[in-house]
Amino acid sequence: MDWKDVEDSADHYSITILADYPGIEYPVKTDVTLRRVQKFKTKPGEKLSVRVGDAEPANVQAGADGRISVPNITIPSKDGVRIGIRRL
């Protein structure tokens, strides 16, 4: 697992999540918890809108520690998938 193209601002956060190693079979499914967020700070329980790839946005809630976890991410290919997060 790896990531690239991070956008981290006060009003949104975007990242491309990658999964690529010999023998991997796509799609890959995973949960993602953001770490080392610099500017997109969230409060515990804050409601957010998350878009994964071209899917319709879904709502998630920051955890008790303010961290953002996005469940059930599907990575369709070695090119990865883009995740975008905004405040509601």
Jmol script that loads the backbone (N, CA, C; Angstrom):
load data "model"
ATOM      1  N   MET A   1       0.854  -1.175   0.000  1.00  0.00           N
ATOM      2  CA  MET A   1       0.000   0.000   0.000  1.00  0.00           C
ATOM      3  C   MET A   1       0.895   1.231   0.000  1.00  0.00           C
ATOM      4  N   ASP A   2       0.448   2.241  -0.733  1.00  0.00           N
ATOM      5  CA  ASP A   2       1.191   3.492  -0.812  1.00  0.00           C
ATOM      6  C   ASP A   2       0.193   4.594  -1.114  1.00  0.00           C
ATOM      7  N   TRP A   3       0.672   5.816  -1.183  1.00  0.00           N
ATOM      8  CA  TRP A   3      -0.184   6.939  -1.519  1.00  0.00           C
ATOM      9  C   TRP A   3       0.621   7.964  -2.297  1.00  0.00           C
ATOM     10  N   LYS A   4      -0.116   8.881  -2.972  1.00  0.00           N
ATOM     11  CA  LYS A   4       0.524   9.959  -3.713  1.00  0.00           C
ATOM     12  C   LYS A   4      -0.485  11.088  -3.885  1.00  0.00           C
ATOM     13  N   ASP A   5      -0.005  12.197  -4.413  1.00  0.00           N
ATOM     14  CA  ASP A   5      -0.844  13.339  -4.779  1.00  0.00           C
ATOM     15  C   ASP A   5      -1.732  13.820  -3.630  1.00  0.00           C
ATOM     16  N   VAL A   6      -1.133  14.063  -2.482  1.00  0.00           N
ATOM     17  CA  VAL A   6      -1.882  14.537  -1.318  1.00  0.00           C
ATOM     18  C   VAL A   6      -2.194  16.022  -1.468  1.00  0.00           C
ATOM     19  N   GLU A   7      -3.438  16.392  -1.241  1.00  0.00           N
ATOM     20  CA  GLU A   7      -3.870  17.781  -1.134  1.00  0.00           C
ATOM     21  C   GLU A   7      -4.427  17.948   0.275  1.00  0.00           C
ATOM     22  N   ASP A   8      -3.838  18.819   1.057  1.00  0.00           N
ATOM     23  CA  ASP A   8      -4.201  18.981   2.458  1.00  0.00           C
ATOM     24  C   ASP A   8      -4.387  20.472   2.736  1.00  0.00           C
ATOM     25  N   SER A   9      -5.642  20.926   2.758  1.00  0.00           N
ATOM     26  CA  SER A   9      -5.922  22.330   3.043  1.00  0.00           C
ATOM     27  C   SER A   9      -6.952  22.404   4.172  1.00  0.00           C
ATOM     28  N   ALA A  10      -7.249  23.594   4.619  1.00  0.00           N
ATOM     29  CA  ALA A  10      -8.186  23.771   5.728  1.00  0.00           C
ATOM     30  C   ALA A  10      -9.598  23.287   5.380  1.00  0.00           C
ATOM     31  N   ASP A  11      -9.992  23.336   4.100  1.00  0.00           N
ATOM     32  CA  ASP A  11     -11.363  22.986   3.744  1.00  0.00           C
ATOM     33  C   ASP A  11     -11.532  21.637   3.041  1.00  0.00           C
ATOM     34  N   HIS A  12     -10.453  21.019   2.605  1.00  0.00           N
ATOM     35  CA  HIS A  12     -10.586  19.680   2.002  1.00  0.00           C
ATOM     36  C   HIS A  12      -9.261  18.912   2.076  1.00  0.00           C
ATOM     37  N   TYR A  13      -9.401  17.586   1.891  1.00  0.00           N
ATOM     38  CA  TYR A  13      -8.246  16.690   1.897  1.00  0.00           C
ATOM     39  C   TYR A  13      -8.472  15.675   0.787  1.00  0.00           C
ATOM     40  N   SER A  14      -7.466  15.462  -0.050  1.00  0.00           N
ATOM     41  CA  SER A  14      -7.546  14.459  -1.118  1.00  0.00           C
ATOM     42  C   SER A  14      -6.249  13.665  -1.148  1.00  0.00           C
ATOM     43  N   ILE A  15      -6.372  12.398  -1.532  1.00  0.00           N
ATOM     44  CA  ILE A  15      -5.210  11.516  -1.593  1.00  0.00           C
ATOM     45  C   ILE A  15      -5.508  10.384  -2.571  1.00  0.00           C
ATOM     46  N   THR A  16      -4.500   9.918  -3.271  1.00  0.00           N
ATOM     47  CA  THR A  16      -4.638   8.730  -4.109  1.00  0.00           C
ATOM     48  C   THR A  16      -4.009   7.560  -3.372  1.00  0.00           C
ATOM     49  N   ILE A  17      -4.797   6.511  -3.167  1.00  0.00           N
ATOM     50  CA  ILE A  17      -4.343   5.307  -2.469  1.00  0.00           C
ATOM     51  C   ILE A  17      -3.983   4.254  -3.516  1.00  0.00           C
ATOM     52  N   LEU A  18      -2.812   3.638  -3.349  1.00  0.00           N
ATOM     53  CA  LEU A  18      -2.302   2.648  -4.294  1.00  0.00           C
ATOM     54  C   LEU A  18      -2.090   1.295  -3.613  1.00  0.00           C
ATOM     55  N   ALA A  19      -2.241   0.246  -4.387  1.00  0.00           N
ATOM     56  CA  ALA A  19      -1.894  -1.105  -3.945  1.00  0.00           C
ATOM     57  C   ALA A  19      -1.255  -1.792  -5.147  1.00  0.00           C
ATOM     58  N   ASP A  20       0.030  -2.118  -5.037  1.00  0.00           N
ATOM     59  CA  ASP A  20       0.718  -2.721  -6.178  1.00  0.00           C
ATOM     60  C   ASP A  20       1.874  -3.573  -5.674  1.00  0.00           C
ATOM     61  N   TYR A  21       1.816  -4.850  -5.937  1.00  0.00           N
ATOM     62  CA  TYR A  21       2.919  -5.757  -5.648  1.00  0.00           C
ATOM     63  C   TYR A  21       2.752  -6.991  -6.530  1.00  0.00           C
ATOM     64  N   PRO A  22       3.811  -7.740  -6.745  1.00  0.00           N
ATOM     65  CA  PRO A  22       3.731  -8.907  -7.630  1.00  0.00           C
ATOM     66  C   PRO A  22       2.649  -9.893  -7.177  1.00  0.00           C
ATOM     67  N   GLY A  23       1.842 -10.318  -8.116  1.00  0.00           N
ATOM     68  CA  GLY A  23       0.818 -11.311  -7.827  1.00  0.00           C
ATOM     69  C   GLY A  23      -0.480 -10.755  -7.283  1.00  0.00           C
ATOM     70  N   ILE A  24      -0.591  -9.440  -7.131  1.00  0.00           N
ATOM     71  CA  ILE A  24      -1.817  -8.860  -6.579  1.00  0.00           C
ATOM     72  C   ILE A  24      -2.985  -9.104  -7.529  1.00  0.00           C
ATOM     73  N   GLU A  25      -4.156  -9.317  -6.954  1.00  0.00           N
ATOM     74  CA  GLU A  25      -5.367  -9.488  -7.739  1.00  0.00           C
ATOM     75  C   GLU A  25      -6.314  -8.345  -7.408  1.00  0.00           C
ATOM     76  N   TYR A  26      -6.734  -7.628  -8.436  1.00  0.00           N
ATOM     77  CA  TYR A  26      -7.653  -6.507  -8.261  1.00  0.00           C
ATOM     78  C   TYR A  26      -9.073  -6.975  -8.486  1.00  0.00           C
ATOM     79  N   PRO A  27     -10.029  -6.325  -7.836  1.00  0.00           N
ATOM     80  CA  PRO A  27      -9.882  -5.160  -6.981  1.00  0.00           C
ATOM     81  C   PRO A  27      -9.389  -5.535  -5.587  1.00  0.00           C
ATOM     82  N   VAL A  28      -8.748  -4.568  -4.927  1.00  0.00           N
ATOM     83  CA  VAL A  28      -8.295  -4.704  -3.546  1.00  0.00           C
ATOM     84  C   VAL A  28      -9.246  -3.901  -2.677  1.00  0.00           C
ATOM     85  N   LYS A  29      -9.659  -4.465  -1.563  1.00  0.00           N
ATOM     86  CA  LYS A  29     -10.541  -3.751  -0.629  1.00  0.00           C
ATOM     87  C   LYS A  29      -9.785  -3.490   0.663  1.00  0.00           C
ATOM     88  N   THR A  30      -9.982  -2.280   1.211  1.00  0.00           N
ATOM     89  CA  THR A  30      -9.289  -1.907   2.440  1.00  0.00           C
ATOM     90  C   THR A  30     -10.054  -0.804   3.157  1.00  0.00           C
ATOM     91  N   ASP A  31      -9.757  -0.617   4.413  1.00  0.00           N
ATOM     92  CA  ASP A  31     -10.206   0.549   5.170  1.00  0.00           C
ATOM     93  C   ASP A  31      -9.026   1.502   5.233  1.00  0.00           C
ATOM     94  N   VAL A  32      -9.290   2.806   5.235  1.00  0.00           N
ATOM     95  CA  VAL A  32      -8.226   3.802   5.266  1.00  0.00           C
ATOM     96  C   VAL A  32      -8.457   4.743   6.446  1.00  0.00           C
ATOM     97  N   THR A  33      -7.441   4.897   7.291  1.00  0.00           N
ATOM     98  CA  THR A  33      -7.456   5.887   8.366  1.00  0.00           C
ATOM     99  C   THR A  33      -6.343   6.877   8.077  1.00  0.00           C
ATOM    100  N   LEU A  34      -6.716   8.154   7.969  1.00  0.00           N
ATOM    101  CA  LEU A  34      -5.738   9.187   7.634  1.00  0.00           C
ATOM    102  C   LEU A  34      -4.852   9.492   8.832  1.00  0.00           C
ATOM    103  N   ARG A  35      -3.573   9.629   8.564  1.00  0.00           N
ATOM    104  CA  ARG A  35      -2.582   9.985   9.576  1.00  0.00           C
ATOM    105  C   ARG A  35      -1.777  11.170   9.056  1.00  0.00           C
ATOM    106  N   ARG A  36      -1.140  11.870   9.938  1.00  0.00           N
ATOM    107  CA  ARG A  36      -0.269  13.000   9.582  1.00  0.00           C
ATOM    108  C   ARG A  36      -0.974  14.085   8.769  1.00  0.00           C
ATOM    109  N   VAL A  37      -2.263  14.283   9.020  1.00  0.00           N
ATOM    110  CA  VAL A  37      -2.988  15.374   8.378  1.00  0.00           C
ATOM    111  C   VAL A  37      -2.470  16.675   8.982  1.00  0.00           C
ATOM    112  N   GLN A  38      -2.107  17.635   8.131  1.00  0.00           N
ATOM    113  CA  GLN A  38      -1.504  18.877   8.610  1.00  0.00           C
ATOM    114  C   GLN A  38      -2.508  20.017   8.739  1.00  0.00           C
ATOM    115  N   LYS A  39      -3.303  20.268   7.705  1.00  0.00           N
ATOM    116  CA  LYS A  39      -4.185  21.435   7.699  1.00  0.00           C
ATOM    117  C   LYS A  39      -5.660  21.092   7.826  1.00  0.00           C
ATOM    118  N   PHE A  40      -6.076  19.934   7.359  1.00  0.00           N
ATOM    119  CA  PHE A  40      -7.486  19.541   7.408  1.00  0.00           C
ATOM    120  C   PHE A  40      -7.789  18.914   8.773  1.00  0.00           C
ATOM    121  N   LYS A  41      -7.830  19.748   9.781  1.00  0.00           N
ATOM    122  CA  LYS A  41      -8.073  19.283  11.145  1.00  0.00           C
ATOM    123  C   LYS A  41      -9.564  19.091  11.371  1.00  0.00           C
ATOM    124  N   THR A  42      -9.934  17.980  11.997  1.00  0.00           N
ATOM    125  CA  THR A  42     -11.337  17.702  12.285  1.00  0.00           C
ATOM    126  C   THR A  42     -11.543  17.552  13.779  1.00  0.00           C
ATOM    127  N   LYS A  43     -12.748  17.891  14.203  1.00  0.00           N
ATOM    128  CA  LYS A  43     -13.128  17.765  15.605  1.00  0.00           C
ATOM    129  C   LYS A  43     -13.741  16.390  15.827  1.00  0.00           C
ATOM    130  N   PRO A  44     -13.650  15.862  17.037  1.00  0.00           N
ATOM    131  CA  PRO A  44     -14.299  14.587  17.319  1.00  0.00           C
ATOM    132  C   PRO A  44     -15.786  14.631  16.937  1.00  0.00           C
ATOM    133  N   GLY A  45     -16.212  13.629  16.191  1.00  0.00           N
ATOM    134  CA  GLY A  45     -17.607  13.531  15.801  1.00  0.00           C
ATOM    135  C   GLY A  45     -18.018  14.408  14.626  1.00  0.00           C
ATOM    136  N   GLU A  46     -17.096  15.188  14.067  1.00  0.00           N
ATOM    137  CA  GLU A  46     -17.444  16.074  12.951  1.00  0.00           C
ATOM    138  C   GLU A  46     -17.918  15.254  11.752  1.00  0.00           C
ATOM    139  N   LYS A  47     -18.971  15.727  11.091  1.00  0.00           N
ATOM    140  CA  LYS A  47     -19.524  15.036   9.929  1.00  0.00           C
ATOM    141  C   LYS A  47     -18.852  15.544   8.665  1.00  0.00           C
ATOM    142  N   LEU A  48     -18.513  14.589   7.787  1.00  0.00           N
ATOM    143  CA  LEU A  48     -17.750  14.884   6.579  1.00  0.00           C
ATOM    144  C   LEU A  48     -18.363  14.188   5.372  1.00  0.00           C
ATOM    145  N   SER A  49     -18.085  14.709   4.193  1.00  0.00           N
ATOM    146  CA  SER A  49     -18.485  14.090   2.942  1.00  0.00           C
ATOM    147  C   SER A  49     -17.245  13.490   2.294  1.00  0.00           C
ATOM    148  N   VAL A  50     -17.347  12.219   1.884  1.00  0.00           N
ATOM    149  CA  VAL A  50     -16.221  11.515   1.275  1.00  0.00           C
ATOM    150  C   VAL A  50     -16.630  11.012  -0.107  1.00  0.00           C
ATOM    151  N   ARG A  51     -15.783  11.300  -1.094  1.00  0.00           N
ATOM    152  CA  ARG A  51     -15.995  10.755  -2.440  1.00  0.00           C
ATOM    153  C   ARG A  51     -14.814   9.834  -2.744  1.00  0.00           C
ATOM    154  N   VAL A  52     -15.118   8.607  -3.120  1.00  0.00           N
ATOM    155  CA  VAL A  52     -14.095   7.625  -3.480  1.00  0.00           C
ATOM    156  C   VAL A  52     -14.226   7.366  -4.973  1.00  0.00           C
ATOM    157  N   GLY A  53     -13.190   7.749  -5.727  1.00  0.00           N
ATOM    158  CA  GLY A  53     -13.239   7.584  -7.172  1.00  0.00           C
ATOM    159  C   GLY A  53     -14.394   8.360  -7.761  1.00  0.00           C
ATOM    160  N   ASP A  54     -15.169   7.710  -8.630  1.00  0.00           N
ATOM    161  CA  ASP A  54     -16.316   8.353  -9.280  1.00  0.00           C
ATOM    162  C   ASP A  54     -17.632   8.078  -8.557  1.00  0.00           C
ATOM    163  N   ALA A  55     -17.575   7.419  -7.421  1.00  0.00           N
ATOM    164  CA  ALA A  55     -18.790   7.079  -6.678  1.00  0.00           C
ATOM    165  C   ALA A  55     -19.459   8.332  -6.126  1.00  0.00           C
ATOM    166  N   GLU A  56     -20.722   8.213  -5.823  1.00  0.00           N
ATOM    167  CA  GLU A  56     -21.452   9.305  -5.176  1.00  0.00           C
ATOM    168  C   GLU A  56     -20.841   9.559  -3.803  1.00  0.00           C
ATOM    169  N   PRO A  57     -20.836  10.809  -3.349  1.00  0.00           N
ATOM    170  CA  PRO A  57     -20.292  11.099  -2.014  1.00  0.00           C
ATOM    171  C   PRO A  57     -21.084  10.368  -0.922  1.00  0.00           C
ATOM    172  N   ALA A  58     -20.383   9.993   0.118  1.00  0.00           N
ATOM    173  CA  ALA A  58     -20.994   9.356   1.283  1.00  0.00           C
ATOM    174  C   ALA A  58     -20.592  10.151   2.519  1.00  0.00           C
ATOM    175  N   ASN A  59     -21.364  10.028   3.565  1.00  0.00           N
ATOM    176  CA  ASN A  59     -21.051  10.730   4.800  1.00  0.00           C
ATOM    177  C   ASN A  59     -20.304   9.820   5.755  1.00  0.00           C
ATOM    178  N   VAL A  60     -19.294  10.370   6.406  1.00  0.00           N
ATOM    179  CA  VAL A  60     -18.580   9.689   7.483  1.00  0.00           C
ATOM    180  C   VAL A  60     -18.472  10.670   8.636  1.00  0.00           C
ATOM    181  N   GLN A  61     -18.080  10.140   9.773  1.00  0.00           N
ATOM    182  CA  GLN A  61     -17.938  10.955  10.964  1.00  0.00           C
ATOM    183  C   GLN A  61     -16.552  10.743  11.543  1.00  0.00           C
ATOM    184  N   ALA A  62     -15.887  11.841  11.916  1.00  0.00           N
ATOM    185  CA  ALA A  62     -14.575  11.726  12.555  1.00  0.00           C
ATOM    186  C   ALA A  62     -14.737  10.969  13.873  1.00  0.00           C
ATOM    187  N   GLY A  63     -13.720  10.198  14.225  1.00  0.00           N
ATOM    188  CA  GLY A  63     -13.755   9.419  15.452  1.00  0.00           C
ATOM    189  C   GLY A  63     -13.646  10.285  16.701  1.00  0.00           C
ATOM    190  N   ALA A  64     -13.669   9.642  17.839  1.00  0.00           N
ATOM    191  CA  ALA A  64     -13.580  10.339  19.122  1.00  0.00           C
ATOM    192  C   ALA A  64     -12.271  11.097  19.272  1.00  0.00           C
ATOM    193  N   ASP A  65     -11.250  10.669  18.522  1.00  0.00           N
ATOM    194  CA  ASP A  65      -9.949  11.346  18.563  1.00  0.00           C
ATOM    195  C   ASP A  65      -9.792  12.355  17.418  1.00  0.00           C
ATOM    196  N   GLY A  66     -10.852  12.549  16.609  1.00  0.00           N
ATOM    197  CA  GLY A  66     -10.805  13.480  15.491  1.00  0.00           C
ATOM    198  C   GLY A  66     -10.239  12.892  14.212  1.00  0.00           C
ATOM    199  N   ARG A  67      -9.797  11.641  14.254  1.00  0.00           N
ATOM    200  CA  ARG A  67      -9.249  11.005  13.042  1.00  0.00           C
ATOM    201  C   ARG A  67     -10.369  10.581  12.098  1.00  0.00           C
ATOM    202  N   ILE A  68     -10.001  10.532  10.828  1.00  0.00           N
ATOM    203  CA  ILE A  68     -10.958  10.176   9.787  1.00  0.00           C
ATOM    204  C   ILE A  68     -10.644   8.770   9.291  1.00  0.00           C
ATOM    205  N   SER A  69     -11.640   7.903   9.359  1.00  0.00           N
ATOM    206  CA  SER A  69     -11.524   6.550   8.810  1.00  0.00           C
ATOM    207  C   SER A  69     -12.586   6.381   7.736  1.00  0.00           C
ATOM    208  N   VAL A  70     -12.161   5.820   6.606  1.00  0.00           N
ATOM    209  CA  VAL A  70     -13.079   5.569   5.496  1.00  0.00           C
ATOM    210  C   VAL A  70     -13.094   4.059   5.272  1.00  0.00           C
ATOM    211  N   PRO A  71     -14.237   3.410   5.531  1.00  0.00           N
ATOM    212  CA  PRO A  71     -14.303   1.955   5.378  1.00  0.00           C
ATOM    213  C   PRO A  71     -14.580   1.532   3.939  1.00  0.00           C
ATOM    214  N   ASN A  72     -14.232   0.302   3.640  1.00  0.00           N
ATOM    215  CA  ASN A  72     -14.609  -0.363   2.386  1.00  0.00           C
ATOM    216  C   ASN A  72     -14.165   0.359   1.122  1.00  0.00           C
ATOM    217  N   ILE A  73     -12.915   0.768   1.075  1.00  0.00           N
ATOM    218  CA  ILE A  73     -12.353   1.396  -0.117  1.00  0.00           C
ATOM    219  C   ILE A  73     -11.996   0.286  -1.109  1.00  0.00           C
ATOM    220  N   THR A  74     -12.393   0.453  -2.355  1.00  0.00           N
ATOM    221  CA  THR A  74     -12.026  -0.488  -3.411  1.00  0.00           C
ATOM    222  C   THR A  74     -10.982   0.163  -4.304  1.00  0.00           C
ATOM    223  N   ILE A  75      -9.840  -0.493  -4.429  1.00  0.00           N
ATOM    224  CA  ILE A  75      -8.773  -0.040  -5.321  1.00  0.00           C
ATOM    225  C   ILE A  75      -8.862  -0.924  -6.561  1.00  0.00           C
ATOM    226  N   PRO A  76      -9.311  -0.345  -7.697  1.00  0.00           N
ATOM    227  CA  PRO A  76      -9.608  -1.185  -8.857  1.00  0.00           C
ATOM    228  C   PRO A  76      -8.409  -1.630  -9.679  1.00  0.00           C
ATOM    229  N   SER A  77      -7.279  -0.892  -9.590  1.00  0.00           N
ATOM    230  CA  SER A  77      -6.126  -1.220 -10.431  1.00  0.00           C
ATOM    231  C   SER A  77      -4.862  -0.645  -9.805  1.00  0.00           C
ATOM    232  N   LYS A  78      -3.708  -0.891 -10.442  1.00  0.00           N
ATOM    233  CA  LYS A  78      -2.452  -0.373  -9.906  1.00  0.00           C
ATOM    234  C   LYS A  78      -2.389   1.148  -9.959  1.00  0.00           C
ATOM    235  N   ASP A  79      -3.290   1.790 -10.702  1.00  0.00           N
ATOM    236  CA  ASP A  79      -3.351   3.252 -10.750  1.00  0.00           C
ATOM    237  C   ASP A  79      -3.943   3.843  -9.480  1.00  0.00           C
ATOM    238  N   GLY A  80      -4.557   3.012  -8.650  1.00  0.00           N
ATOM    239  CA  GLY A  80      -5.094   3.461  -7.374  1.00  0.00           C
ATOM    240  C   GLY A  80      -6.478   4.068  -7.493  1.00  0.00           C
ATOM    241  N   VAL A  81      -6.895   4.700  -6.394  1.00  0.00           N
ATOM    242  CA  VAL A  81      -8.196   5.349  -6.343  1.00  0.00           C
ATOM    243  C   VAL A  81      -8.051   6.668  -5.590  1.00  0.00           C
ATOM    244  N   ARG A  82      -8.743   7.682  -6.039  1.00  0.00           N
ATOM    245  CA  ARG A  82      -8.697   9.009  -5.427  1.00  0.00           C
ATOM    246  C   ARG A  82      -9.768   9.114  -4.362  1.00  0.00           C
ATOM    247  N   ILE A  83      -9.407   9.610  -3.197  1.00  0.00           N
ATOM    248  CA  ILE A  83     -10.339   9.862  -2.107  1.00  0.00           C
ATOM    249  C   ILE A  83     -10.340  11.359  -1.835  1.00  0.00           C
ATOM    250  N   GLY A  84     -11.524  11.963  -1.812  1.00  0.00           N
ATOM    251  CA  GLY A  84     -11.664  13.389  -1.509  1.00  0.00           C
ATOM    252  C   GLY A  84     -12.592  13.570  -0.323  1.00  0.00           C
ATOM    253  N   ILE A  85     -12.207  14.407   0.629  1.00  0.00           N
ATOM    254  CA  ILE A  85     -12.977  14.608   1.851  1.00  0.00           C
ATOM    255  C   ILE A  85     -13.237  16.102   2.025  1.00  0.00           C
ATOM    256  N   ARG A  86     -14.484  16.444   2.333  1.00  0.00           N
ATOM    257  CA  ARG A  86     -14.887  17.832   2.597  1.00  0.00           C
ATOM    258  C   ARG A  86     -15.788  17.886   3.821  1.00  0.00           C
ATOM    259  N   ARG A  87     -15.859  19.057   4.389  1.00  0.00           N
ATOM    260  CA  ARG A  87     -16.756  19.274   5.528  1.00  0.00           C
ATOM    261  C   ARG A  87     -18.192  19.389   5.025  1.00  0.00           C
ATOM    262  N   LEU A  88     -19.133  18.940   5.833  1.00  0.00           N
ATOM    263  CA  LEU A  88     -20.562  19.104   5.496  1.00  0.00           C
ATOM    264  C   LEU A  88     -21.031  20.475   5.920  1.00  0.00           C
TER     265      LEU A  88
END
end "model"
wireframe off; spacefill off
backbone 0.3
color backbone group
